Amino acid sequence: MSSEFQQLADKVAQLARLAQSLRDENAELRRNVKTLTEDNAQLNQRIDEAFQRVAVALAELPEPAPAEPAETTEEAA
């Protein structure tokens, strides 16, 4: 009878260790998600800033001159 109790106690202890291990892993994953979410927000901000700089640069470019009709070989001859 006492060996059955010992086996049960061992299994309960093993279950408790597993539960704690899963809690620790979950906490680590939550920290990773938080860090990655913050990194993602920063990268999105940098992309938006780069987009704005490119838009400003494109707006400052002069308009292209109208294309002149190219001479055909018949006209040149």
N, CA, C, O and CB atoms as a CASP TS submission, in Angstrom:
PFRMAT TS
TARGET T0000
AUTHOR 0000-0000-0000
METHOD Language model
MODEL 1
PARENT N/A
ATOM      1  N   MET     1       0.812  -1.182   0.000  1.00  0.00           N
ATOM      2  CA  MET     1       0.000   0.000   0.000  1.00  0.00           C
ATOM      3  C   MET     1       0.867   1.262   0.000  1.00  0.00           C
ATOM      4  O   MET     1       0.570   2.222  -0.711  1.00  0.00           O
ATOM      5  CB  MET     1      -0.930  -0.011   1.194  1.00  0.00           C
ATOM      6  N   SER     2       1.932   1.258   0.795  1.00  0.00           N
ATOM      7  CA  SER     2       2.772   2.450   0.857  1.00  0.00           C
ATOM      8  C   SER     2       3.502   2.666  -0.464  1.00  0.00           C
ATOM      9  O   SER     2       3.800   3.808  -0.812  1.00  0.00           O
ATOM     10  CB  SER     2       3.781   2.338   2.009  1.00  0.00           C
ATOM     11  N   SER     3       3.803   1.587  -1.220  1.00  0.00           N
ATOM     12  CA  SER     3       4.463   1.775  -2.513  1.00  0.00           C
ATOM     13  C   SER     3       3.504   2.441  -3.497  1.00  0.00           C
ATOM     14  O   SER     3       3.937   3.222  -4.344  1.00  0.00           O
ATOM     15  CB  SER     3       4.962   0.422  -3.077  1.00  0.00           C
ATOM     16  N   GLU     4       2.229   2.147  -3.398  1.00  0.00           N
ATOM     17  CA  GLU     4       1.247   2.810  -4.269  1.00  0.00           C
ATOM     18  C   GLU     4       1.181   4.301  -3.941  1.00  0.00           C
ATOM     19  O   GLU     4       1.096   5.139  -4.838  1.00  0.00           O
ATOM     20  CB  GLU     4      -0.158   2.159  -4.114  1.00  0.00           C
ATOM     21  N   PHE     5       1.220   4.620  -2.657  1.00  0.00           N
ATOM     22  CA  PHE     5       1.221   6.030  -2.262  1.00  0.00           C
ATOM     23  C   PHE     5       2.497   6.717  -2.746  1.00  0.00           C
ATOM     24  O   PHE     5       2.466   7.872  -3.171  1.00  0.00           O
ATOM     25  CB  PHE     5       1.087   6.165  -0.728  1.00  0.00           C
ATOM     26  N   GLN     6       3.609   6.003  -2.679  1.00  0.00           N
ATOM     27  CA  GLN     6       4.880   6.582  -3.135  1.00  0.00           C
ATOM     28  C   GLN     6       4.821   6.836  -4.639  1.00  0.00           C
ATOM     29  O   GLN     6       5.277   7.878  -5.111  1.00  0.00           O
ATOM     30  CB  GLN     6       6.073   5.644  -2.789  1.00  0.00           C
ATOM     31  N   GLN     7       4.260   5.884  -5.397  1.00  0.00           N
ATOM     32  CA  GLN     7       4.137   6.077  -6.848  1.00  0.00           C
ATOM     33  C   GLN     7       3.236   7.274  -7.157  1.00  0.00           C
ATOM     34  O   GLN     7       3.528   8.087  -8.034  1.00  0.00           O
ATOM     35  CB  GLN     7       3.576   4.800  -7.520  1.00  0.00           C
ATOM     36  N   LEU     8       2.139   7.357  -6.414  1.00  0.00           N
ATOM     37  CA  LEU     8       1.227   8.478  -6.612  1.00  0.00           C
ATOM     38  C   LEU     8       1.926   9.785  -6.259  1.00  0.00           C
ATOM     39  O   LEU     8       1.791  10.767  -6.989  1.00  0.00           O
ATOM     40  CB  LEU     8      -0.049   8.301  -5.764  1.00  0.00           C
ATOM     41  N   ALA     9       2.661   9.816  -5.167  1.00  0.00           N
ATOM     42  CA  ALA     9       3.383  11.019  -4.760  1.00  0.00           C
ATOM     43  C   ALA     9       4.420  11.401  -5.807  1.00  0.00           C
ATOM     44  O   ALA     9       4.604  12.583  -6.099  1.00  0.00           O
ATOM     45  CB  ALA     9       4.056  10.810  -3.397  1.00  0.00           C
ATOM     46  N   ASP    10       5.098  10.403  -6.372  1.00  0.00           N
ATOM     47  CA  ASP    10       6.087  10.672  -7.425  1.00  0.00           C
ATOM     48  C   ASP    10       5.416  11.272  -8.658  1.00  0.00           C
ATOM     49  O   ASP    10       5.929  12.217  -9.256  1.00  0.00           O
ATOM     50  CB  ASP    10       6.837   9.377  -7.807  1.00  0.00           C
ATOM     51  N   LYS    11       4.272  10.718  -9.027  1.00  0.00           N
ATOM     52  CA  LYS    11       3.557  11.226 -10.203  1.00  0.00           C
ATOM     53  C   LYS    11       3.049  12.648  -9.956  1.00  0.00           C
ATOM     54  O   LYS    11       3.098  13.491 -10.851  1.00  0.00           O
ATOM     55  CB  LYS    11       2.378  10.294 -10.562  1.00  0.00           C
ATOM     56  N   VAL    12       2.568  12.908  -8.761  1.00  0.00           N
ATOM     57  CA  VAL    12       2.104  14.256  -8.422  1.00  0.00           C
ATOM     58  C   VAL    12       3.282  15.225  -8.470  1.00  0.00           C
ATOM     59  O   VAL    12       3.147  16.335  -8.985  1.00  0.00           O
ATOM     60  CB  VAL    12       1.434  14.278  -7.016  1.00  0.00           C
ATOM     61  N   ALA    13       4.414  14.824  -7.948  1.00  0.00           N
ATOM     62  CA  ALA    13       5.605  15.678  -7.973  1.00  0.00           C
ATOM     63  C   ALA    13       6.051  15.928  -9.412  1.00  0.00           C
ATOM     64  O   ALA    13       6.424  17.046  -9.766  1.00  0.00           O
ATOM     65  CB  ALA    13       6.753  15.035  -7.162  1.00  0.00           C
ATOM     66  N   GLN    14       6.010  14.888 -10.233  1.00  0.00           N
ATOM     67  CA  GLN    14       6.375  15.032 -11.652  1.00  0.00           C
ATOM     68  C   GLN    14       5.408  15.991 -12.345  1.00  0.00           C
ATOM     69  O   GLN    14       5.828  16.839 -13.132  1.00  0.00           O
ATOM     70  CB  GLN    14       6.370  13.648 -12.368  1.00  0.00           C
ATOM     71  N   LEU    15       4.117  15.856 -12.053  1.00  0.00           N
ATOM     72  CA  LEU    15       3.118  16.745 -12.638  1.00  0.00           C
ATOM     73  C   LEU    15       3.353  18.191 -12.190  1.00  0.00           C
ATOM     74  O   LEU    15       3.219  19.117 -12.989  1.00  0.00           O
ATOM     75  CB  LEU    15       1.699  16.289 -12.249  1.00  0.00           C
ATOM     76  N   ALA    16       3.697  18.382 -10.936  1.00  0.00           N
ATOM     77  CA  ALA    16       3.966  19.729 -10.420  1.00  0.00           C
ATOM     78  C   ALA    16       5.183  20.334 -11.114  1.00  0.00           C
ATOM     79  O   ALA    16       5.178  21.519 -11.448  1.00  0.00           O
ATOM     80  CB  ALA    16       4.186  19.693  -8.891  1.00  0.00           C
ATOM     81  N   ARG    17       6.234  19.526 -11.335  1.00  0.00           N
ATOM     82  CA  ARG    17       7.420  20.023 -12.042  1.00  0.00           C
ATOM     83  C   ARG    17       7.073  20.401 -13.483  1.00  0.00           C
ATOM     84  O   ARG    17       7.522  21.432 -13.984  1.00  0.00           O
ATOM     85  CB  ARG    17       8.542  18.963 -12.027  1.00  0.00           C
ATOM     86  N   LEU    18       6.283  19.572 -14.136  1.00  0.00           N
ATOM     87  CA  LEU    18       5.875  19.849 -15.505  1.00  0.00           C
ATOM     88  C   LEU    18       5.039  21.128 -15.570  1.00  0.00           C
ATOM     89  O   LEU    18       5.249  21.964 -16.449  1.00  0.00           O
ATOM     90  CB  LEU    18       5.084  18.664 -16.079  1.00  0.00           C
ATOM     91  N   ALA    19       4.096  21.280 -14.644  1.00  0.00           N
ATOM     92  CA  ALA    19       3.262  22.482 -14.620  1.00  0.00           C
ATOM     93  C   ALA    19       4.122  23.732 -14.418  1.00  0.00           C
ATOM     94  O   ALA    19       3.900  24.748 -15.076  1.00  0.00           O
ATOM     95  CB  ALA    19       2.199  22.378 -13.506  1.00  0.00           C
ATOM     96  N   GLN    20       5.099  23.662 -13.515  1.00  0.00           N
ATOM     97  CA  GLN    20       5.985  24.810 -13.285  1.00  0.00           C
ATOM     98  C   GLN    20       6.824  25.098 -14.519  1.00  0.00           C
ATOM     99  O   GLN    20       7.035  26.253 -14.888  1.00  0.00           O
ATOM    100  CB  GLN    20       6.897  24.556 -12.075  1.00  0.00           C
ATOM    101  N   SER    21       7.299  24.034 -15.151  1.00  0.00           N
ATOM    102  CA  SER    21       8.082  24.205 -16.369  1.00  0.00           C
ATOM    103  C   SER    21       7.250  24.898 -17.450  1.00  0.00           C
ATOM    104  O   SER    21       7.745  25.778 -18.154  1.00  0.00           O
ATOM    105  CB  SER    21       8.591  22.844 -16.876  1.00  0.00           C
ATOM    106  N   LEU    22       5.997  24.501 -17.573  1.00  0.00           N
ATOM    107  CA  LEU    22       5.122  25.127 -18.565  1.00  0.00           C
ATOM    108  C   LEU    22       4.822  26.580 -18.210  1.00  0.00           C
ATOM    109  O   LEU    22       4.730  27.427 -19.098  1.00  0.00           O
ATOM    110  CB  LEU    22       3.818  24.342 -18.688  1.00  0.00           C
ATOM    111  N   ARG    23       4.669  26.873 -16.929  1.00  0.00           N
ATOM    112  CA  ARG    23       4.464  28.264 -16.502  1.00  0.00           C
ATOM    113  C   ARG    23       5.681  29.116 -16.866  1.00  0.00           C
ATOM    114  O   ARG    23       5.543  30.228 -17.376  1.00  0.00           O
ATOM    115  CB  ARG    23       4.198  28.334 -14.974  1.00  0.00           C
ATOM    116  N   ASP    24       6.875  28.576 -16.597  1.00  0.00           N
ATOM    117  CA  ASP    24       8.109  29.305 -16.917  1.00  0.00           C
ATOM    118  C   ASP    24       8.224  29.542 -18.420  1.00  0.00           C
ATOM    119  O   ASP    24       8.565  30.639 -18.863  1.00  0.00           O
ATOM    120  CB  ASP    24       9.342  28.532 -16.408  1.00  0.00           C
ATOM    121  N   GLU    25       7.938  28.507 -19.190  1.00  0.00           N
ATOM    122  CA  GLU    25       8.012  28.631 -20.652  1.00  0.00           C
ATOM    123  C   GLU    25       6.994  29.655 -21.153  1.00  0.00           C
ATOM    124  O   GLU    25       7.303  30.463 -22.028  1.00  0.00           O
ATOM    125  CB  GLU    25       7.770  27.259 -21.330  1.00  0.00           C
ATOM    126  N   ASN    26       5.799  29.622 -20.607  1.00  0.00           N
ATOM    127  CA  ASN    26       4.759  30.568 -20.999  1.00  0.00           C
ATOM    128  C   ASN    26       5.188  32.003 -20.685  1.00  0.00           C
ATOM    129  O   ASN    26       4.987  32.904 -21.499  1.00  0.00           O
ATOM    130  CB  ASN    26       3.434  30.238 -20.285  1.00  0.00           C
ATOM    131  N   ALA    27       5.771  32.211 -19.525  1.00  0.00           N
ATOM    132  CA  ALA    27       6.242  33.550 -19.157  1.00  0.00           C
ATOM    133  C   ALA    27       7.328  34.019 -20.121  1.00  0.00           C
ATOM    134  O   ALA    27       7.336  35.178 -20.536  1.00  0.00           O
ATOM    135  CB  ALA    27       6.775  33.559 -17.708  1.00  0.00           C
ATOM    136  N   GLU    28       8.239  33.122 -20.474  1.00  0.00           N
ATOM    137  CA  GLU    28       9.301  33.471 -21.420  1.00  0.00           C
ATOM    138  C   GLU    28       8.709  33.810 -22.794  1.00  0.00           C
ATOM    139  O   GLU    28       9.133  34.769 -23.438  1.00  0.00           O
ATOM    140  CB  GLU    28      10.317  32.307 -21.546  1.00  0.00           C
ATOM    141  N   LEU    29       7.746  33.032 -23.228  1.00  0.00           N
ATOM    142  CA  LEU    29       7.104  33.295 -24.520  1.00  0.00           C
ATOM    143  C   LEU    29       6.365  34.633 -24.501  1.00  0.00           C
ATOM    144  O   LEU    29       6.378  35.362 -25.493  1.00  0.00           O
ATOM    145  CB  LEU    29       6.129  32.156 -24.877  1.00  0.00           C
ATOM    146  N   ARG    30       5.731  34.952 -23.398  1.00  0.00           N
ATOM    147  CA  ARG    30       5.051  36.248 -23.285  1.00  0.00           C
ATOM    148  C   ARG    30       6.056  37.395 -23.362  1.00  0.00           C
ATOM    149  O   ARG    30       5.789  38.413 -23.999  1.00  0.00           O
ATOM    150  CB  ARG    30       4.254  36.328 -21.967  1.00  0.00           C
ATOM    151  N   ARG    31       7.206  37.233 -22.717  1.00  0.00           N
ATOM    152  CA  ARG    31       8.253  38.266 -22.803  1.00  0.00           C
ATOM    153  C   ARG    31       8.739  38.416 -24.243  1.00  0.00           C
ATOM    154  O   ARG    31       8.942  39.528 -24.728  1.00  0.00           O
ATOM    155  CB  ARG    31       9.444  37.918 -21.873  1.00  0.00           C
ATOM    156  N   ASN    32       8.922  37.276 -24.921  1.00  0.00           N
ATOM    157  CA  ASN    32       9.366  37.323 -26.317  1.00  0.00           C
ATOM    158  C   ASN    32       8.336  38.011 -27.204  1.00  0.00           C
ATOM    159  O   ASN    32       8.692  38.817 -28.064  1.00  0.00           O
ATOM    160  CB  ASN    32       9.640  35.909 -26.838  1.00  0.00           C
ATOM    161  N   VAL    33       7.075  37.698 -26.999  1.00  0.00           N
ATOM    162  CA  VAL    33       6.016  38.331 -27.793  1.00  0.00           C
ATOM    163  C   VAL    33       6.016  39.835 -27.559  1.00  0.00           C
ATOM    164  O   VAL    33       5.882  40.609 -28.507  1.00  0.00           O
ATOM    165  CB  VAL    33       4.631  37.732 -27.442  1.00  0.00           C
ATOM    166  N   LYS    34       6.165  40.255 -26.309  1.00  0.00           N
ATOM    167  CA  LYS    34       6.189  41.684 -25.996  1.00  0.00           C
ATOM    168  C   LYS    34       7.362  42.367 -26.700  1.00  0.00           C
ATOM    169  O   LYS    34       7.198  43.425 -27.308  1.00  0.00           O
ATOM    170  CB  LYS    34       6.280  41.904 -24.471  1.00  0.00           C
ATOM    171  N   THR    35       8.537  41.760 -26.615  1.00  0.00           N
ATOM    172  CA  THR    35       9.729  42.328 -27.258  1.00  0.00           C
ATOM    173  C   THR    35       9.547  42.412 -28.769  1.00  0.00           C
ATOM    174  O   THR    35       9.846  43.437 -29.381  1.00  0.00           O
ATOM    175  CB  THR    35      10.973  41.486 -26.925  1.00  0.00           C
ATOM    176  N   LEU    36       9.056  41.331 -29.362  1.00  0.00           N
ATOM    177  CA  LEU    36       8.873  41.317 -30.820  1.00  0.00           C
ATOM    178  C   LEU    36       7.797  42.300 -31.262  1.00  0.00           C
ATOM    179  O   LEU    36       7.914  42.906 -32.328  1.00  0.00           O
ATOM    180  CB  LEU    36       8.512  39.911 -31.294  1.00  0.00           C
ATOM    181  N   THR    37       6.763  42.464 -30.466  1.00  0.00           N
ATOM    182  CA  THR    37       5.715  43.439 -30.793  1.00  0.00           C
ATOM    183  C   THR    37       6.276  44.852 -30.756  1.00  0.00           C
ATOM    184  O   THR    37       5.970  45.667 -31.626  1.00  0.00           O
ATOM    185  CB  THR    37       4.526  43.314 -29.817  1.00  0.00           C
ATOM    186  N   GLU    38       7.089  45.144 -29.760  1.00  0.00           N
ATOM    187  CA  GLU    38       7.723  46.466 -29.679  1.00  0.00           C
ATOM    188  C   GLU    38       8.672  46.687 -30.852  1.00  0.00           C
ATOM    189  O   GLU    38       8.683  47.764 -31.448  1.00  0.00           O
ATOM    190  CB  GLU    38       8.485  46.620 -28.350  1.00  0.00           C
ATOM    191  N   ASP    39       9.470  45.669 -31.186  1.00  0.00           N
ATOM    192  CA  ASP    39      10.377  45.773 -32.333  1.00  0.00           C
ATOM    193  C   ASP    39       9.597  46.012 -33.616  1.00  0.00           C
ATOM    194  O   ASP    39       9.987  46.838 -34.442  1.00  0.00           O
ATOM    195  CB  ASP    39      11.232  44.503 -32.464  1.00  0.00           C
ATOM    196  N   ASN    40       8.496  45.291 -33.783  1.00  0.00           N
ATOM    197  CA  ASN    40       7.666  45.432 -34.973  1.00  0.00           C
ATOM    198  C   ASN    40       7.104  46.851 -35.076  1.00  0.00           C
ATOM    199  O   ASN    40       7.079  47.433 -36.161  1.00  0.00           O
ATOM    200  CB  ASN    40       6.522  44.405 -34.952  1.00  0.00           C
ATOM    201  N   ALA    41       6.659  47.402 -33.960  1.00  0.00           N
ATOM    202  CA  ALA    41       6.124  48.768 -33.966  1.00  0.00           C
ATOM    203  C   ALA    41       7.215  49.761 -34.373  1.00  0.00           C
ATOM    204  O   ALA    41       6.962  50.682 -35.149  1.00  0.00           O
ATOM    205  CB  ALA    41       5.550  49.138 -32.570  1.00  0.00           C
ATOM    206  N   GLN    42       8.419  49.571 -33.851  1.00  0.00           N
ATOM    207  CA  GLN    42       9.523  50.466 -34.213  1.00  0.00           C
ATOM    208  C   GLN    42       9.857  50.353 -35.699  1.00  0.00           C
ATOM    209  O   GLN    42      10.090  51.361 -36.367  1.00  0.00           O
ATOM    210  CB  GLN    42      10.768  50.149 -33.369  1.00  0.00           C
ATOM    211  N   LEU    43       9.879  49.132 -36.207  1.00  0.00           N
ATOM    212  CA  LEU    43      10.185  48.946 -37.631  1.00  0.00           C
ATOM    213  C   LEU    43       9.094  49.552 -38.508  1.00  0.00           C
ATOM    214  O   LEU    43       9.391  50.152 -39.541  1.00  0.00           O
ATOM    215  CB  LEU    43      10.351  47.451 -37.955  1.00  0.00           C
ATOM    216  N   ASN    44       7.837  49.399 -38.105  1.00  0.00           N
ATOM    217  CA  ASN    44       6.752  50.019 -38.872  1.00  0.00           C
ATOM    218  C   ASN    44       6.869  51.537 -38.866  1.00  0.00           C
ATOM    219  O   ASN    44       6.586  52.186 -39.873  1.00  0.00           O
ATOM    220  CB  ASN    44       5.393  49.600 -38.308  1.00  0.00           C
ATOM    221  N   GLN    45       7.284  52.104 -37.739  1.00  0.00           N
ATOM    222  CA  GLN    45       7.478  53.552 -37.666  1.00  0.00           C
ATOM    223  C   GLN    45       8.603  53.980 -38.601  1.00  0.00           C
ATOM    224  O   GLN    45       8.493  54.990 -39.297  1.00  0.00           O
ATOM    225  CB  GLN    45       7.787  53.989 -36.216  1.00  0.00           C
ATOM    226  N   ARG    46       9.688  53.204 -38.613  1.00  0.00           N
ATOM    227  CA  ARG    46      10.805  53.535 -39.505  1.00  0.00           C
ATOM    228  C   ARG    46      10.390  53.437 -40.971  1.00  0.00           C
ATOM    229  O   ARG    46      10.814  54.248 -41.794  1.00  0.00           O
ATOM    230  CB  ARG    46      11.997  52.605 -39.236  1.00  0.00           C
ATOM    231  N   ILE    47       9.559  52.444 -41.297  1.00  0.00           N
ATOM    232  CA  ILE    47       9.066  52.305 -42.675  1.00  0.00           C
ATOM    233  C   ILE    47       8.213  53.509 -43.042  1.00  0.00           C
ATOM    234  O   ILE    47       8.347  54.056 -44.136  1.00  0.00           O
ATOM    235  CB  ILE    47       8.250  50.995 -42.845  1.00  0.00           C
ATOM    236  N   ASP    48       7.333  53.925 -42.131  1.00  0.00           N
ATOM    237  CA  ASP    48       6.491  55.091 -42.391  1.00  0.00           C
ATOM    238  C   ASP    48       7.340  56.349 -42.603  1.00  0.00           C
ATOM    239  O   ASP    48       7.070  57.145 -43.502  1.00  0.00           O
ATOM    240  CB  ASP    48       5.507  55.307 -41.230  1.00  0.00           C
ATOM    241  N   GLU    49       8.365  56.517 -41.769  1.00  0.00           N
ATOM    242  CA  GLU    49       9.242  57.673 -41.916  1.00  0.00           C
ATOM    243  C   GLU    49       9.983  57.634 -43.250  1.00  0.00           C
ATOM    244  O   GLU    49      10.111  58.659 -43.920  1.00  0.00           O
ATOM    245  CB  GLU    49      10.242  57.733 -40.758  1.00  0.00           C
ATOM    246  N   ALA    50      10.466  56.464 -43.635  1.00  0.00           N
ATOM    247  CA  ALA    50      11.167  56.325 -44.917  1.00  0.00           C
ATOM    248  C   ALA    50      10.206  56.606 -46.072  1.00  0.00           C
ATOM    249  O   ALA    50      10.583  57.254 -47.048  1.00  0.00           O
ATOM    250  CB  ALA    50      11.782  54.904 -45.059  1.00  0.00           C
ATOM    251  N   PHE    51       8.976  56.127 -45.966  1.00  0.00           N
ATOM    252  CA  PHE    51       7.975  56.377 -46.998  1.00  0.00           C
ATOM    253  C   PHE    51       7.739  57.881 -47.149  1.00  0.00           C
ATOM    254  O   PHE    51       7.657  58.396 -48.264  1.00  0.00           O
ATOM    255  CB  PHE    51       6.652  55.653 -46.659  1.00  0.00           C
ATOM    256  N   GLN    52       7.632  58.577 -46.019  1.00  0.00           N
ATOM    257  CA  GLN    52       7.418  60.026 -46.063  1.00  0.00           C
ATOM    258  C   GLN    52       8.615  60.733 -46.707  1.00  0.00           C
ATOM    259  O   GLN    52       8.429  61.653 -47.503  1.00  0.00           O
ATOM    260  CB  GLN    52       7.175  60.577 -44.641  1.00  0.00           C
ATOM    261  N   ARG    53       9.835  60.315 -46.373  1.00  0.00           N
ATOM    262  CA  ARG    53      11.020  60.942 -46.979  1.00  0.00           C
ATOM    263  C   ARG    53      11.051  60.705 -48.486  1.00  0.00           C
ATOM    264  O   ARG    53      11.382  61.608 -49.254  1.00  0.00           O
ATOM    265  CB  ARG    53      12.312  60.396 -46.332  1.00  0.00           C
ATOM    266  N   VAL    54      10.705  59.489 -48.907  1.00  0.00           N
ATOM    267  CA  VAL    54      10.680  59.189 -50.347  1.00  0.00           C
ATOM    268  C   VAL    54       9.593  60.014 -51.029  1.00  0.00           C
ATOM    269  O   VAL    54       9.813  60.543 -52.119  1.00  0.00           O
ATOM    270  CB  VAL    54      10.443  57.670 -50.595  1.00  0.00           C
ATOM    271  N   ALA    55       8.430  60.129 -50.406  1.00  0.00           N
ATOM    272  CA  ALA    55       7.347  60.918 -50.991  1.00  0.00           C
ATOM    273  C   ALA    55       7.758  62.378 -51.150  1.00  0.00           C
ATOM    274  O   ALA    55       7.472  62.993 -52.177  1.00  0.00           O
ATOM    275  CB  ALA    55       6.084  60.816 -50.127  1.00  0.00           C
ATOM    276  N   VAL    56       8.431  62.939 -50.137  1.00  0.00           N
ATOM    277  CA  VAL    56       8.906  64.325 -50.220  1.00  0.00           C
ATOM    278  C   VAL    56       9.937  64.453 -51.339  1.00  0.00           C
ATOM    279  O   VAL    56       9.885  65.399 -52.125  1.00  0.00           O
ATOM    280  CB  VAL    56       9.517  64.783 -48.865  1.00  0.00           C
ATOM    281  N   ALA    57      10.871  63.507 -51.416  1.00  0.00           N
ATOM    282  CA  ALA    57      11.901  63.555 -52.457  1.00  0.00           C
ATOM    283  C   ALA    57      11.272  63.464 -53.846  1.00  0.00           C
ATOM    284  O   ALA    57      11.683  64.182 -54.758  1.00  0.00           O
ATOM    285  CB  ALA    57      12.921  62.415 -52.262  1.00  0.00           C
ATOM    286  N   LEU    58      10.287  62.598 -54.015  1.00  0.00           N
ATOM    287  CA  LEU    58       9.617  62.473 -55.314  1.00  0.00           C
ATOM    288  C   LEU    58       8.849  63.741 -55.665  1.00  0.00           C
ATOM    289  O   LEU    58       8.803  64.136 -56.830  1.00  0.00           O
ATOM    290  CB  LEU    58       8.666  61.271 -55.311  1.00  0.00           C
ATOM    291  N   ALA    59       8.251  64.377 -54.672  1.00  0.00           N
ATOM    292  CA  ALA    59       7.503  65.609 -54.925  1.00  0.00           C
ATOM    293  C   ALA    59       8.434  66.745 -55.344  1.00  0.00           C
ATOM    294  O   ALA    59       8.013  67.655 -56.057  1.00  0.00           O
ATOM    295  CB  ALA    59       6.709  66.015 -53.679  1.00  0.00           C
ATOM    296  N   GLU    60       9.682  66.701 -54.913  1.00  0.00           N
ATOM    297  CA  GLU    60      10.640  67.758 -55.245  1.00  0.00           C
ATOM    298  C   GLU    60      11.296  67.560 -56.610  1.00  0.00           C
ATOM    299  O   GLU    60      11.959  68.467 -57.111  1.00  0.00           O
ATOM    300  CB  GLU    60      11.709  67.831 -54.180  1.00  0.00           C
ATOM    301  N   LEU    61      11.122  66.407 -57.205  1.00  0.00           N
ATOM    302  CA  LEU    61      11.712  66.167 -58.528  1.00  0.00           C
ATOM    303  C   LEU    61      10.994  67.022 -59.565  1.00  0.00           C
ATOM    304  O   LEU    61       9.779  67.207 -59.489  1.00  0.00           O
ATOM    305  CB  LEU    61      11.631  64.657 -58.911  1.00  0.00           C
ATOM    306  N   PRO    62      11.733  67.536 -60.521  1.00  0.00           N
ATOM    307  CA  PRO    62      11.072  68.324 -61.571  1.00  0.00           C
ATOM    308  C   PRO    62      10.216  67.420 -62.459  1.00  0.00           C
ATOM    309  O   PRO    62      10.477  66.227 -62.612  1.00  0.00           O
ATOM    310  CB  PRO    62      12.119  69.079 -62.428  1.00  0.00           C
ATOM    311  N   GLU    63       9.192  68.033 -63.031  1.00  0.00           N
ATOM    312  CA  GLU    63       8.332  67.283 -63.953  1.00  0.00           C
ATOM    313  C   GLU    63       9.147  66.934 -65.194  1.00  0.00           C
ATOM    314  O   GLU    63       9.947  67.749 -65.654  1.00  0.00           O
ATOM    315  CB  GLU    63       7.048  68.106 -64.336  1.00  0.00           C
ATOM    316  N   PRO    64       8.958  65.749 -65.736  1.00  0.00           N
ATOM    317  CA  PRO    64       9.715  65.401 -66.954  1.00  0.00           C
ATOM    318  C   PRO    64       9.215  66.248 -68.135  1.00  0.00           C
ATOM    319  O   PRO    64       8.032  66.570 -68.240  1.00  0.00           O
ATOM    320  CB  PRO    64       9.574  63.870 -67.279  1.00  0.00           C
ATOM    321  N   ALA    65      10.146  66.589 -69.005  1.00  0.00           N
ATOM    322  CA  ALA    65       9.790  67.350 -70.203  1.00  0.00           C
ATOM    323  C   ALA    65       8.965  66.456 -71.121  1.00  0.00           C
ATOM    324  O   ALA    65       9.156  65.241 -71.153  1.00  0.00           O
ATOM    325  CB  ALA    65      11.065  67.879 -70.938  1.00  0.00           C
ATOM    326  N   PRO    66       8.045  67.067 -71.869  1.00  0.00           N
ATOM    327  CA  PRO    66       7.262  66.245 -72.797  1.00  0.00           C
ATOM    328  C   PRO    66       8.191  65.583 -73.808  1.00  0.00           C
ATOM    329  O   PRO    66       9.152  66.192 -74.277  1.00  0.00           O
ATOM    330  CB  PRO    66       6.189  67.100 -73.526  1.00  0.00           C
ATOM    331  N   ALA    67       7.900  64.370 -74.125  1.00  0.00           N
ATOM    332  CA  ALA    67       8.735  63.624 -75.058  1.00  0.00           C
ATOM    333  C   ALA    67       8.563  64.188 -76.453  1.00  0.00           C
ATOM    334  O   ALA    67       7.446  64.444 -76.904  1.00  0.00           O
ATOM    335  CB  ALA    67       8.390  62.123 -75.032  1.00  0.00           C
ATOM    336  N   GLU    68       9.688  64.377 -77.133  1.00  0.00           N
ATOM    337  CA  GLU    68       9.637  64.853 -78.519  1.00  0.00           C
ATOM    338  C   GLU    68       9.412  63.648 -79.418  1.00  0.00           C
ATOM    339  O   GLU    68       9.946  62.566 -79.172  1.00  0.00           O
ATOM    340  CB  GLU    68      10.953  65.620 -78.918  1.00  0.00           C
ATOM    341  N   PRO    69       8.625  63.844 -80.450  1.00  0.00           N
ATOM    342  CA  PRO    69       8.413  62.704 -81.355  1.00  0.00           C
ATOM    343  C   PRO    69       9.740  62.301 -81.989  1.00  0.00           C
ATOM    344  O   PRO    69      10.500  63.143 -82.466  1.00  0.00           O
ATOM    345  CB  PRO    69       7.366  63.052 -82.457  1.00  0.00           C
ATOM    346  N   ALA    70       9.992  61.045 -81.984  1.00  0.00           N
ATOM    347  CA  ALA    70      11.241  60.540 -82.562  1.00  0.00           C
ATOM    348  C   ALA    70      11.103  60.511 -84.081  1.00  0.00           C
ATOM    349  O   ALA    70      10.038  60.215 -84.622  1.00  0.00           O
ATOM    350  CB  ALA    70      11.586  59.116 -82.007  1.00  0.00           C
ATOM    351  N   GLU    71      12.206  60.827 -84.751  1.00  0.00           N
ATOM    352  CA  GLU    71      12.196  60.772 -86.218  1.00  0.00           C
ATOM    353  C   GLU    71      12.226  59.326 -86.658  1.00  0.00           C
ATOM    354  O   GLU    71      12.968  58.510 -86.110  1.00  0.00           O
ATOM    355  CB  GLU    71      13.397  61.552 -86.823  1.00  0.00           C
ATOM    356  N   THR    72      11.433  59.023 -87.630  1.00  0.00           N
ATOM    357  CA  THR    72      11.453  57.670 -88.171  1.00  0.00           C
ATOM    358  C   THR    72      12.539  57.600 -89.219  1.00  0.00           C
ATOM    359  O   THR    72      13.031  58.637 -89.663  1.00  0.00           O
ATOM    360  CB  THR    72      10.073  57.268 -88.765  1.00  0.00           C
ATOM    361  N   THR    73      12.912  56.444 -89.613  1.00  0.00           N
ATOM    362  CA  THR    73      13.964  56.288 -90.619  1.00  0.00           C
ATOM    363  C   THR    73      13.512  56.819 -91.962  1.00  0.00           C
ATOM    364  O   THR    73      14.344  57.234 -92.768  1.00  0.00           O
ATOM    365  CB  THR    73      14.374  54.824 -90.749  1.00  0.00           C
ATOM    366  N   GLU    74      12.194  56.816 -92.227  1.00  0.00           N
ATOM    367  CA  GLU    74      11.695  57.338 -93.488  1.00  0.00           C
ATOM    368  C   GLU    74      11.867  58.855 -93.553  1.00  0.00           C
ATOM    369  O   GLU    74      12.216  59.406 -94.598  1.00  0.00           O
ATOM    370  CB  GLU    74      10.224  56.960 -93.677  1.00  0.00           C
ATOM    371  N   GLU    75      11.612  59.538 -92.399  1.00  0.00           N
ATOM    372  CA  GLU    75      11.725  60.988 -92.376  1.00  0.00           C
ATOM    373  C   GLU    75      13.182  61.417 -92.471  1.00  0.00           C
ATOM    374  O   GLU    75      13.493  62.448 -93.066  1.00  0.00           O
ATOM    375  CB  GLU    75      11.087  61.553 -91.109  1.00  0.00           C
ATOM    376  N   ALA    76      14.062  60.636 -91.891  1.00  0.00           N
ATOM    377  CA  ALA    76      15.472  60.971 -91.881  1.00  0.00           C
ATOM    378  C   ALA    76      16.066  60.795 -93.269  1.00  0.00           C
ATOM    379  O   ALA    76      17.072  61.428 -93.589  1.00  0.00           O
ATOM    380  CB  ALA    76      16.223  60.112 -90.863  1.00  0.00           C
ATOM    381  N   ALA    77      15.481  59.971 -94.081  1.00  0.00           N
ATOM    382  CA  ALA    77      16.053  59.682 -95.388  1.00  0.00           C
ATOM    383  C   ALA    77      15.717  60.705 -96.406  1.00  0.00           C
ATOM    384  O   ALA    77      16.134  60.589 -97.559  1.00  0.00           O
ATOM    385  CB  ALA    77      15.611  58.369 -95.864  1.00  0.00           C
TER
END
